[in-house]
Amino acid sequence: MMQILLIGIGAGAAGALLFASVSSGSWLSIVLFYLAALPMMIAGIGWSHWAALIGALGGGLALGAVFSWMFFLAFLAAAGIPAWWLSYLTMLARPAGNGAQHAAVEWYPPGRLVLWAALLGALVVLAAIPNFGFSGEAFRSAMSESLSQLFRARDAAPDAPLVLPGVADPKRLIEFLVEAIPPAAALIATLTSLFNLWLAGRIVKFSGRLKRPWPALADTRIPPTAAGGLIAAIVLSFAGGLVGIVAGVVSASLLMAFGLMGFAVMHTLTQGMQGRGFIIGGVYGAVLVFGWPMLALCLLGLIDAIFDLRGRLARKRGRPT
């Protein structure tokens, strides 16, 4: 127990330092900020989820004591609680049979971990929305004013017209950012949670402390009910107002999850093909360079969740689903 306590305190201190680096204002601090959950995930996966929880609470209390209680809440919401919950689920297991006499162990499905990362990414952004208002109009107005102050020169008057070099219509740009920032933030939060979870797992596996087998990407599946949630969220995102903003945030997080499932489907569909490595490398490269091919992978993952493409292909090839 003492080892878990010390590991948790150390992980919380490391996470708090990474989180607090954003106060420096440098570009590197943004990268460090998004890695704040990593130490606690390593502690949770390699030792115990209690170590991750101790790190979350300890790091949050340290930030609250040094800065303010807002830092405490922000650290728990953005890094501490997601790190603890995802590491807890990662190491969750049960006997594969109906009784304890079975030696096989069934681990928590990796597809559900992806889904939880998406839900947590959406919740992090949704928790910040009330700071800007409790209606769609109030949110957009407050966000627009914050962006205007961010872009305006420090020595400019508050009511001075906004001028951005190289931008013909700054007002239209701000209107676009007001609509784009919430779903983009949810997407980034989901992606960084998954990246931190993957990196923590690789580090723990390298150290020899990983107890569960490493999951195969091609076998990762999201529950079909999540497809219905995504479709409903996309429909509601056109409703306008605060409902539309919330639905847009949820849609972005779930689309990222289904995009990762699209990669899994691609890995399965290309098995046995000549030039498989070239095809997979080309798809990854296109996503990194252009970005928009990710939408095709999201659609592929959604179709697989509804129609079970991989199961149909496995039965066609005579393999167990």
Buried (B, 14 or more C-beta within 10 A) or exposed (E): EEEBEEBBBBBBBBBBBBBBBBEEEEEEBEEBBBBBBBBBBBBBBBBBBBBBBBBBBBBBBBBBEEBEEEBBBBBBBBBBBBBBBBBBBBBBEEEEEEEEEEEEEEBBBBBBBBBBBBBBBBBBBBBBBEEBBEEBEEBBBBBBEBBBEEBBEEEEEEEEEBEEEEEEEBEEBBBEBBBEBBBBBBBBBBBBBBBBBEBBBEBBBEEEEBEBEEBEBBEBBBEEEBBEBBBBBBEBBEBEEBEBBBBBBBBBBBBBBBBBBBBBBBBBBBEEEEEBEEBBEEBEEBBEEEEEBBEBBBBBBBBBBEEBBBBEBBEEEEEEE
